[in-house]
Amino acid sequence: MSNNTNLTILQINDTHGYFELHKELFWSGKTEVYQKAGGYARIATIFREVKDEKHGKVICLDNGDTIHGTFPVVNSKGHALVSILNALDLDAITAHWEFAYGPDNFRDIVAKLKFPMLAINCYEKNSQKLVFPPFRIVEIGNLRIGIIGIAATIVDKTMPKHFSEGIYFTLGNEELPGYIKQLREIEKVDLIIVLSHLGYPQELKLAKEVDGIDVLLSGHTHNRLYEAVVVNGSIIMQSGCHGSFVGRLDLKVKDGRVLKFQHKLINVNESIKPDPKIDSIINKSLDKHRDLLNAVVGKTTTSLNRNQVLEATMDNFLLGALKEVSGEKIAFSNGWRYGAPVEAGPIIVNDLWNIIPTNPKISICKITGEELWAMMEENLEHTFSCDPYKQMGGYVKRCSGLNLIFKIENPEGNRIQEFFVNGKRLNRSKVFSACFVTTQGIPEKYGKDRYSLDLRAIDALKEYLEKKETISAKLQRTIIPI
């Protein structure tokens, strides 16, 4: 290649199955502002307009956390999204929550997609072979572009066991240099794009360690990068969540080098006209569910969101419901990032499914004070580890009935300064009873005498709302950094 060539890369990440416009939280100084954003029909319009503008010299990529997160997707085990994703004309995808219905179901979905699922770090346990292709090569004009996929490494480490039946995951950092070398020296590509779902901190470290990455598309951590960053020559962008944003990267390339680039984070706002073809597919998928999902089940005086790392109003609502229906005084759930916010006012059934789309049973166990301390220290390390490769979040575990005071900057196992349970200093030898949802709430290695109620999370939320009618879920300063 000798001539200057222009290339545009469009990115979506962590869309979590949000078919349509939904409320999204934006910041104006310290003030939360809620505006409508997102929807695959509007994303399709952006893709089409950019392709027209750039005469087809465009690559469209999805970082995963796509095929999960809303009722229509979970209800169909992901299959409701296949026709929409195919209509978007994507070039590749990688994965995380896509494994929520088990690896075999995900393989079935991938077989129906018109584009590849890529992962250099997902292996079959029995054969040690890769489950999915590690890369693909795309030719646009006189450019050969290698796209390498890295799936979320935490699938077999912090997620429920059924996510990874028969498979395992590595970090991908050891494999990546070999694939870059293969693409450069054997396949003679001009550019290397890494499509990753490790998380922004991990990907910054990866880019620093591994030479030869031209563009790294980041996912998992829901970062809104209004400006791309450059690390070790690699241009890195990540584009929010819930399909509320599209990342755009315009490159000028010559002789296998990026001469200049321009980045833009596009807000998929209400003013964008939806693509009629995809809008029709969406309506066909959703119309049969609209009466169920639009039913009002209560009100909230607090806007519910998950946009803060230590504690969230949305999860305080969930934890309040768990305690109410179980009669327990301590409750835990995972620090999930996904879940479109609910502005103060009516709560509809759809909001409940967005809060906890897995709809797990409510569980109870006995857990010692020593285990509570160890579990929270582990969770703080997973969230704030000084080594990005050891970060396994999610946000901090969501808790009710305790107060924890900690030092973020302290090393592993030494962050907690003070620990209180229902206002009393933690007795490490005491046995407590706690309710929780999923093994991400209380991992299996902690506690004993586990059992599940014959009640799932959505019904618990409905019962709570039926009893309270109007709820408040303000921040309680449960987890306090000092």
ROKOL-822444 format. One record per residue (C-alpha): residue in three letters; x, y, z. Coordinates in nm, 2 decimals. Layout:
N
<'ALA',<X,Y,Z>> ...
% end
This chain:
482
<'MET',<0.00,0.00,0.00>> <'SER',<0.14,0.33,-0.10>> <'ASN',<-0.14,0.58,-0.13>> <'ASN',<-0.32,0.76,0.16>> <'THR',<-0.63,0.57,0.26>> <'ASN',<-0.92,0.68,0.48>> <'LEU',<-1.10,0.44,0.71>> <'THR',<-1.38,0.49,0.96>> <'ILE',<-1.44,0.26,1.25>> <'LEU',<-1.78,0.26,1.42>> <'GLN',<-1.82,0.10,1.77>> <'ILE',<-2.10,-0.01,1.99>> <'ASN',<-2.03,-0.18,2.32>> <'ASP',<-2.23,-0.30,2.62>> <'THR',<-2.57,-0.24,2.46>> <'HIS',<-2.73,-0.50,2.69>> <'GLY',<-3.02,-0.57,2.46>> <'TYR',<-3.18,-0.22,2.47>> <'PHE',<-3.40,-0.24,2.16>> <'GLU',<-3.55,0.11,2.18>> <'LEU',<-3.52,0.46,2.32>> <'HIS',<-3.48,0.46,2.69>> <'LYS',<-3.39,0.70,2.97>> <'GLU',<-3.01,0.75,3.01>> <'LEU',<-2.83,0.95,3.28>> <'PHE',<-2.62,1.24,3.18>> <'TRP',<-2.42,1.47,3.41>> <'SER',<-2.45,1.85,3.42>> <'GLY',<-2.19,1.94,3.68>> <'LYS',<-2.31,1.75,3.99>> <'THR',<-2.67,1.73,3.86>> <'GLU',<-2.82,1.41,3.72>> <'VAL',<-3.01,1.48,3.39>> <'TYR',<-3.22,1.21,3.24>> <'GLN',<-3.27,1.21,2.86>> <'LYS',<-3.40,0.95,2.61>> <'ALA',<-3.13,0.78,2.40>> <'GLY',<-3.04,0.46,2.22>> <'GLY',<-3.22,0.20,2.02>> <'TYR',<-3.09,-0.02,1.74>> <'ALA',<-3.30,0.16,1.47>> <'ARG',<-3.12,0.48,1.54>> <'ILE',<-2.78,0.31,1.56>> <'ALA',<-2.86,0.17,1.22>> <'THR',<-2.93,0.52,1.08>> <'ILE',<-2.59,0.64,1.21>> <'PHE',<-2.42,0.34,1.05>> <'ARG',<-2.59,0.39,0.72>> <'GLU',<-2.52,0.77,0.71>> <'VAL',<-2.15,0.72,0.79>> <'LYS',<-2.12,0.45,0.52>> <'ASP',<-2.28,0.68,0.27>> <'GLU',<-2.05,0.96,0.37>> <'LYS',<-1.74,0.75,0.35>> <'HIS',<-1.84,0.55,0.04>> <'GLY',<-1.84,0.22,0.23>> <'LYS',<-1.49,0.25,0.38>> <'VAL',<-1.63,0.17,0.72>> <'ILE',<-1.59,-0.11,0.97>> <'CYS',<-1.87,-0.16,1.23>> <'LEU',<-1.78,-0.36,1.54>> <'ASP',<-1.95,-0.47,1.86>> <'ASN',<-1.76,-0.53,2.18>> <'GLY',<-2.02,-0.76,2.34>> <'ASP',<-2.25,-0.75,2.64>> <'THR',<-2.51,-0.73,2.37>> <'ILE',<-2.72,-1.04,2.38>> <'HIS',<-2.85,-1.00,2.74>> <'GLY',<-3.01,-0.74,2.97>> <'THR',<-3.37,-0.68,2.88>> <'PHE',<-3.69,-0.89,2.89>> <'PRO',<-3.73,-0.97,2.52>> <'VAL',<-3.37,-1.08,2.49>> <'VAL',<-3.37,-1.29,2.81>> <'ASN',<-3.71,-1.44,2.73>> <'SER',<-3.58,-1.56,2.40>> <'LYS',<-3.24,-1.66,2.53>> <'GLY',<-3.09,-1.41,2.30>> <'HIS',<-3.24,-1.52,1.97>> <'ALA',<-3.47,-1.22,1.94>> <'LEU',<-3.16,-1.01,1.87>> <'VAL',<-3.02,-1.21,1.58>> <'SER',<-3.22,-1.05,1.30>> <'ILE',<-3.15,-0.70,1.43>> <'LEU',<-2.78,-0.76,1.47>> <'ASN',<-2.76,-0.91,1.12>> <'ALA',<-2.95,-0.61,0.98>> <'LEU',<-2.68,-0.38,1.14>> <'ASP',<-2.43,-0.54,0.90>> <'LEU',<-2.16,-0.57,1.17>> <'ASP',<-1.81,-0.69,1.09>> <'ALA',<-1.74,-0.88,1.42>> <'ILE',<-1.84,-0.92,1.78>> <'THR',<-1.68,-1.05,2.10>> <'ALA',<-1.86,-1.15,2.42>> <'HIS',<-1.93,-1.16,2.80>> <'TRP',<-2.30,-1.19,2.91>> <'GLU',<-2.37,-1.37,2.58>> <'PHE',<-2.27,-1.68,2.78>> <'ALA',<-2.55,-1.63,3.03>> <'TYR',<-2.77,-1.90,2.86>> <'GLY',<-2.48,-2.14,2.85>> <'PRO',<-2.21,-2.19,2.58>> <'ASP',<-2.41,-2.42,2.37>> <'ASN',<-2.69,-2.17,2.33>> <'PHE',<-2.44,-1.90,2.24>> <'ARG',<-2.29,-2.13,1.98>> <'ASP',<-2.64,-2.16,1.83>> <'ILE',<-2.68,-1.79,1.81>> <'VAL',<-2.33,-1.74,1.66>> <'ALA',<-2.42,-1.99,1.39>> <'LYS',<-2.71,-1.77,1.29>> <'LEU',<-2.51,-1.45,1.28>> <'LYS',<-2.38,-1.32,0.94>> <'PHE',<-2.06,-1.20,1.10>> <'PRO',<-1.80,-1.38,1.32>> <'MET',<-1.77,-1.40,1.70>> <'LEU',<-1.40,-1.36,1.78>> <'ALA',<-1.20,-1.46,2.09>> <'ILE',<-0.83,-1.55,2.13>> <'ASN',<-0.89,-1.65,2.49>> <'CYS',<-1.19,-1.88,2.50>> <'TYR',<-1.10,-2.26,2.50>> <'GLU',<-1.27,-2.59,2.51>> <'LYS',<-1.17,-2.77,2.83>> <'ASN',<-1.15,-3.12,2.67>> <'SER',<-0.96,-3.04,2.35>> <'GLN',<-0.78,-2.71,2.45>> <'LYS',<-0.89,-2.58,2.11>> <'LEU',<-1.03,-2.23,2.06>> <'VAL',<-1.41,-2.22,2.07>> <'PHE',<-1.43,-1.93,1.83>> <'PRO',<-1.20,-1.79,1.55>> <'PRO',<-0.93,-1.56,1.70>> <'PHE',<-0.94,-1.30,1.42>> <'ARG',<-1.08,-1.21,1.08>> <'ILE',<-0.93,-1.01,0.79>> <'VAL',<-1.13,-0.74,0.62>> <'GLU',<-1.03,-0.57,0.30>> <'ILE',<-1.15,-0.22,0.24>> <'GLY',<-1.01,-0.04,-0.07>> <'ASN',<-0.64,-0.12,-0.07>> <'LEU',<-0.63,-0.18,0.31>> <'ARG',<-0.60,-0.52,0.47>> <'ILE',<-0.73,-0.50,0.83>> <'GLY',<-0.68,-0.77,1.09>> <'ILE',<-0.95,-0.77,1.37>> <'ILE',<-0.86,-0.97,1.68>> <'GLY',<-1.12,-1.05,1.95>> <'ILE',<-1.07,-1.09,2.32>> <'ALA',<-1.37,-1.20,2.53>> <'ALA',<-1.43,-1.11,2.89>> <'THR',<-1.18,-1.31,3.11>> <'ILE',<-1.41,-1.31,3.41>> <'VAL',<-1.68,-1.55,3.26>> <'ASP',<-1.53,-1.85,3.44>> <'LYS',<-1.41,-1.66,3.74>> <'THR',<-1.69,-1.45,3.89>> <'MET',<-2.00,-1.54,3.68>> <'PRO',<-2.24,-1.83,3.77>> <'LYS',<-2.10,-2.17,3.68>> <'HIS',<-2.33,-2.24,3.39>> <'PHE',<-2.19,-1.95,3.19>> <'SER',<-1.87,-2.16,3.13>> <'GLU',<-1.97,-2.52,3.12>> <'GLY',<-1.70,-2.71,2.92>> <'ILE',<-1.50,-2.40,2.84>> <'TYR',<-1.24,-2.17,3.01>> <'PHE',<-1.10,-1.83,2.96>> <'THR',<-0.75,-1.67,2.98>> <'LEU',<-0.67,-1.30,2.99>> <'GLY',<-0.55,-1.31,2.63>> <'ASN',<-0.24,-1.10,2.69>> <'GLU',<0.00,-1.39,2.63>> <'GLU',<-0.17,-1.50,2.31>> <'LEU',<-0.21,-1.15,2.16>> <'PRO',<0.15,-1.09,2.05>> <'GLY',<0.15,-1.41,1.85>> <'TYR',<-0.16,-1.33,1.66>> <'ILE',<-0.03,-0.98,1.59>> <'LYS',<0.29,-1.13,1.45>> <'GLN',<0.09,-1.38,1.24>> <'LEU',<-0.13,-1.11,1.09>> <'ARG',<0.16,-0.87,1.02>> <'GLU',<0.41,-1.12,0.88>> <'ILE',<0.21,-1.40,0.73>> <'GLU',<-0.12,-1.23,0.64>> <'LYS',<0.04,-0.90,0.55>> <'VAL',<-0.23,-0.68,0.71>> <'ASP',<-0.19,-0.31,0.71>> <'LEU',<-0.37,-0.24,1.04>> <'ILE',<-0.45,-0.43,1.36>> <'ILE',<-0.77,-0.37,1.55>> <'VAL',<-0.82,-0.54,1.88>> <'LEU',<-1.19,-0.58,1.98>> <'SER',<-1.18,-0.64,2.35>> <'HIS',<-1.42,-0.70,2.65>> <'LEU',<-1.16,-0.70,2.93>> <'GLY',<-1.24,-0.35,3.06>> <'TYR',<-1.09,-0.01,3.02>> <'PRO',<-0.82,-0.03,3.30>> <'GLN',<-0.72,-0.38,3.17>> <'GLU',<-0.70,-0.26,2.81>> <'LEU',<-0.48,0.04,2.89>> <'LYS',<-0.24,-0.20,3.06>> <'LEU',<-0.26,-0.44,2.76>> <'ALA',<-0.19,-0.17,2.51>> <'LYS',<0.11,-0.06,2.71>> <'GLU',<0.25,-0.41,2.73>> <'VAL',<0.18,-0.53,2.37>> <'ASP',<0.33,-0.36,2.07>> <'GLY',<0.17,-0.34,1.73>> <'ILE',<-0.19,-0.25,1.81>> <'ASP',<-0.32,0.03,1.59>> <'VAL',<-0.67,0.06,1.73>> <'LEU',<-0.81,-0.10,2.05>> <'LEU',<-1.18,-0.09,2.09>> <'SER',<-1.26,-0.12,2.47>> <'GLY',<-1.56,-0.26,2.64>> <'HIS',<-1.72,-0.39,2.96>> <'THR',<-1.67,-0.09,3.19>> <'HIS',<-1.93,0.15,3.04>> <'ASN',<-1.68,0.43,3.00>> <'ARG',<-1.79,0.73,2.80>> <'LEU',<-1.47,0.85,2.63>> <'TYR',<-1.54,1.18,2.48>> <'GLU',<-1.18,1.18,2.36>> <'ALA',<-0.99,0.88,2.24>> <'VAL',<-0.66,0.81,2.42>> <'VAL',<-0.33,0.69,2.28>> <'VAL',<-0.11,0.43,2.46>> <'ASN',<0.20,0.29,2.31>> <'GLY',<0.08,0.40,1.96>> <'SER',<-0.26,0.23,2.01>> <'ILE',<-0.57,0.45,1.97>> <'ILE',<-0.83,0.35,2.23>> <'MET',<-1.20,0.43,2.25>> <'GLN',<-1.50,0.31,2.45>> <'SER',<-1.85,0.43,2.39>> <'GLY',<-2.08,0.42,2.70>> <'CYS',<-2.35,0.16,2.73>> <'HIS',<-2.71,0.06,2.65>> <'GLY',<-2.67,0.16,2.29>> <'SER',<-2.69,0.52,2.40>> <'PHE',<-2.37,0.61,2.21>> <'VAL',<-2.18,0.51,1.90>> <'GLY',<-1.80,0.57,1.89>> <'ARG',<-1.66,0.70,1.56>> <'LEU',<-1.29,0.69,1.47>> <'ASP',<-1.18,0.84,1.14>> <'LEU',<-0.83,0.73,1.03>> <'LYS',<-0.59,0.85,0.76>> <'VAL',<-0.35,0.56,0.68>> <'LYS',<-0.04,0.54,0.47>> <'ASP',<0.20,0.24,0.44>> <'GLY',<0.05,0.06,0.74>> <'ARG',<0.08,0.37,0.97>> <'VAL',<-0.20,0.58,1.10>> <'LEU',<-0.10,0.94,1.00>> <'LYS',<-0.38,1.11,1.19>> <'PHE',<-0.72,1.03,1.35>> <'GLN',<-1.03,1.21,1.46>> <'HIS',<-1.26,1.07,1.73>> <'LYS',<-1.62,1.15,1.82>> <'LEU',<-1.86,1.00,2.08>> <'ILE',<-2.20,1.02,1.91>> <'ASN',<-2.51,1.05,2.14>> <'VAL',<-2.78,0.83,1.99>> <'ASN',<-3.05,1.08,2.08>> <'GLU',<-3.41,1.12,2.01>> <'SER',<-3.36,1.35,1.71>> <'ILE',<-3.20,1.07,1.50>> <'LYS',<-3.46,0.92,1.26>> <'PRO',<-3.49,0.55,1.32>> <'ASP',<-3.41,0.31,1.03>> <'PRO',<-3.75,0.18,0.91>> <'LYS',<-3.63,-0.18,0.84>> <'ILE',<-3.49,-0.23,1.19>> <'ASP',<-3.77,-0.03,1.35>> <'SER',<-4.01,-0.29,1.19>> <'ILE',<-3.81,-0.58,1.32>> <'ILE',<-3.81,-0.43,1.67>> <'ASN',<-4.18,-0.37,1.67>> <'LYS',<-4.24,-0.72,1.56>> <'SER',<-4.03,-0.85,1.85>> <'LEU',<-4.17,-0.62,2.11>> <'ASP',<-4.54,-0.57,2.03>> <'LYS',<-4.64,-0.90,2.19>> <'HIS',<-4.48,-0.79,2.51>> <'ARG',<-4.58,-0.43,2.54>> <'ASP',<-4.89,-0.47,2.75>> <'LEU',<-4.71,-0.68,3.00>> <'LEU',<-4.40,-0.45,3.01>> <'ASN',<-4.58,-0.12,3.02>> <'ALA',<-4.80,-0.20,3.32>> <'VAL',<-4.75,0.04,3.61>> <'VAL',<-4.66,-0.14,3.93>> <'GLY',<-4.56,0.14,4.17>> <'LYS',<-4.39,0.48,4.21>> <'THR',<-4.06,0.60,4.32>> <'THR',<-3.97,0.94,4.47>> <'THR',<-3.60,0.86,4.41>> <'SER',<-3.45,0.84,4.06>> <'LEU',<-3.31,0.49,4.03>> <'ASN',<-2.97,0.44,3.86>> <'ARG',<-2.65,0.24,3.88>> <'ASN',<-2.41,0.52,3.78>> <'GLN',<-2.20,0.52,4.10>> <'VAL',<-1.94,0.27,4.20>> <'LEU',<-1.99,0.25,4.58>> <'GLU',<-2.36,0.24,4.61>> <'ALA',<-2.67,0.29,4.39>> <'THR',<-3.03,0.39,4.43>> <'MET',<-3.14,0.12,4.19>> <'ASP',<-2.98,-0.15,4.41>> <'ASN',<-3.11,0.00,4.73>> <'PHE',<-3.46,-0.05,4.59>> <'LEU',<-3.37,-0.41,4.50>> <'LEU',<-3.21,-0.48,4.84>> <'GLY',<-3.50,-0.33,5.02>> <'ALA',<-3.73,-0.57,4.84>> <'LEU',<-3.51,-0.87,4.92>> <'LYS',<-3.51,-0.79,5.29>> <'GLU',<-3.89,-0.73,5.29>> <'VAL',<-3.99,-1.06,5.14>> <'SER',<-3.73,-1.27,5.31>> <'GLY',<-3.75,-1.12,5.66>> <'GLU',<-3.37,-1.09,5.67>> <'LYS',<-3.18,-0.79,5.80>> <'ILE',<-2.88,-0.82,5.57>> <'ALA',<-2.89,-0.83,5.19>> <'PHE',<-2.64,-0.86,4.91>> <'SER',<-2.65,-0.83,4.53>> <'ASN',<-2.38,-0.79,4.27>> <'GLY',<-2.25,-0.45,4.16>> <'TRP',<-2.40,-0.47,3.81>> <'ARG',<-2.34,-0.18,3.58>> <'TYR',<-2.62,-0.24,3.34>> <'GLY',<-2.98,-0.13,3.39>> <'ALA',<-3.13,0.19,3.23>> <'PRO',<-3.22,0.44,3.49>> <'VAL',<-3.58,0.50,3.62>> <'GLU',<-3.66,0.87,3.67>> <'ALA',<-3.86,0.96,3.98>> <'GLY',<-4.22,0.88,3.90>> <'PRO',<-4.41,0.56,3.78>> <'ILE',<-4.23,0.23,3.78>> <'ILE',<-4.34,-0.02,3.51>> <'VAL',<-4.28,-0.39,3.47>> <'ASN',<-4.01,-0.32,3.21>> <'ASP',<-3.81,-0.13,3.46>> <'LEU',<-3.80,-0.43,3.69>> <'TRP',<-3.67,-0.66,3.42>> <'ASN',<-3.40,-0.40,3.33>> <'ILE',<-3.29,-0.39,3.70>> <'ILE',<-3.25,-0.77,3.73>> <'PRO',<-3.30,-0.95,3.39>> <'THR',<-3.17,-1.28,3.52>> <'ASN',<-3.47,-1.29,3.75>> <'PRO',<-3.30,-1.53,4.00>> <'LYS',<-3.45,-1.69,4.30>> <'ILE',<-3.39,-1.52,4.63>> <'SER',<-3.14,-1.72,4.84>> <'ILE',<-3.05,-1.73,5.21>> <'CYS',<-2.75,-1.85,5.39>> <'LYS',<-2.56,-1.85,5.72>> <'ILE',<-2.24,-1.65,5.71>> <'THR',<-1.98,-1.57,5.98>> <'GLY',<-1.85,-1.22,6.05>> <'GLU',<-1.51,-1.35,5.95>> <'GLU',<-1.65,-1.45,5.61>> <'LEU',<-1.83,-1.12,5.57>> <'TRP',<-1.50,-0.93,5.62>> <'ALA',<-1.31,-1.16,5.38>> <'MET',<-1.58,-1.14,5.12>> <'MET',<-1.59,-0.76,5.12>> <'GLU',<-1.21,-0.74,5.11>> <'GLU',<-1.21,-0.97,4.81>> <'ASN',<-1.48,-0.76,4.64>> <'LEU',<-1.29,-0.43,4.71>> <'GLU',<-0.98,-0.59,4.55>> <'HIS',<-1.18,-0.70,4.25>> <'THR',<-1.30,-0.35,4.21>> <'PHE',<-1.00,-0.13,4.30>> <'SER',<-0.69,-0.36,4.25>> <'CYS',<-0.37,-0.17,4.18>> <'ASP',<-0.31,-0.43,3.91>> <'PRO',<-0.58,-0.38,3.64>> <'TYR',<-0.56,-0.75,3.55>> <'LYS',<-0.69,-0.84,3.89>> <'GLN',<-0.99,-0.62,3.86>> <'MET',<-1.30,-0.85,3.82>> <'GLY',<-1.59,-0.60,3.85>> <'GLY',<-1.87,-0.48,3.83>> <'TYR',<-1.89,-0.21,4.09>> <'VAL',<-1.86,-0.27,4.46>> <'LYS',<-2.10,-0.54,4.59>> <'ARG',<-2.43,-0.39,4.68>> <'CYS',<-2.51,-0.43,5.05>> <'SER',<-2.79,-0.34,5.30>> <'GLY',<-2.78,-0.38,5.67>> <'LEU',<-2.41,-0.31,5.71>> <'ASN',<-2.17,-0.01,5.69>> <'LEU',<-1.81,-0.05,5.57>> <'ILE',<-1.54,0.22,5.60>> <'PHE',<-1.24,0.16,5.39>> <'LYS',<-0.92,0.30,5.23>> <'ILE',<-0.92,0.27,4.85>> <'GLU',<-0.55,0.31,4.82>> <'ASN',<-0.45,0.03,5.06>> <'PRO',<-0.31,-0.30,4.93>> <'GLU',<-0.51,-0.62,4.89>> <'GLY',<-0.67,-0.76,5.20>> <'ASN',<-0.60,-0.44,5.40>> <'ARG',<-0.86,-0.19,5.29>> <'ILE',<-1.14,-0.22,5.55>> <'GLN',<-1.09,0.00,5.85>> <'GLU',<-1.43,-0.05,6.03>> <'PHE',<-1.72,-0.28,5.97>> <'PHE',<-2.07,-0.25,6.13>> <'VAL',<-2.37,-0.48,6.09>> <'ASN',<-2.71,-0.31,6.17>> <'GLY',<-2.53,-0.04,6.36>> <'LYS',<-2.31,-0.27,6.57>> <'ARG',<-1.94,-0.33,6.53>> <'LEU',<-1.88,-0.66,6.35>> <'ASN',<-1.82,-0.96,6.57>> <'ARG',<-1.61,-1.18,6.34>> <'SER',<-1.70,-1.50,6.53>> <'LYS',<-2.08,-1.44,6.51>> <'VAL',<-2.29,-1.62,6.26>> <'PHE',<-2.53,-1.40,6.06>> <'SER',<-2.82,-1.48,5.83>> <'ALA',<-2.83,-1.30,5.50>> <'CYS',<-3.04,-1.29,5.18>> <'PHE',<-2.89,-1.25,4.84>> <'VAL',<-2.94,-1.30,4.47>> <'THR',<-2.70,-1.51,4.25>> <'THR',<-2.36,-1.64,4.34>> <'GLN',<-2.23,-1.29,4.25>> <'GLY',<-2.42,-1.17,4.56>> <'ILE',<-2.26,-1.42,4.80>> <'PRO',<-2.01,-1.65,4.62>> <'GLU',<-2.03,-2.02,4.69>> <'LYS',<-1.71,-2.03,4.89>> <'TYR',<-1.87,-1.81,5.16>> <'GLY',<-2.14,-1.91,5.40>> <'LYS',<-2.33,-2.24,5.45>> <'ASP',<-2.68,-2.38,5.48>> <'ARG',<-2.78,-2.22,5.15>> <'TYR',<-3.13,-2.25,5.03>> <'SER',<-3.36,-2.06,4.79>> <'LEU',<-3.71,-1.93,4.84>> <'ASP',<-3.98,-2.02,4.60>> <'LEU',<-3.98,-1.66,4.49>> <'ARG',<-3.79,-1.48,4.21>> <'ALA',<-3.66,-1.13,4.21>> <'ILE',<-3.92,-0.98,3.98>> <'ASP',<-4.20,-1.10,4.19>> <'ALA',<-4.02,-0.98,4.50>> <'LEU',<-4.00,-0.63,4.36>> <'LYS',<-4.37,-0.64,4.26>> <'GLU',<-4.47,-0.76,4.61>> <'TYR',<-4.26,-0.48,4.77>> <'LEU',<-4.42,-0.22,4.54>> <'GLU',<-4.76,-0.35,4.61>> <'LYS',<-4.71,-0.32,4.98>> <'LYS',<-4.53,0.02,4.97>> <'GLU',<-4.70,0.17,4.66>> <'THR',<-4.44,0.45,4.66>> <'ILE',<-4.08,0.38,4.74>> <'SER',<-3.78,0.59,4.83>> <'ALA',<-3.43,0.44,4.77>> <'LYS',<-3.18,0.72,4.86>> <'LEU',<-2.81,0.66,4.90>> <'GLN',<-2.74,0.54,5.26>> <'ARG',<-2.36,0.58,5.28>> <'THR',<-2.33,0.20,5.31>> <'ILE',<-1.98,0.19,5.17>> <'ILE',<-1.77,0.48,5.28>> <'PRO',<-1.42,0.56,5.15>> <'ILE',<-1.20,0.77,5.38>> 
% end
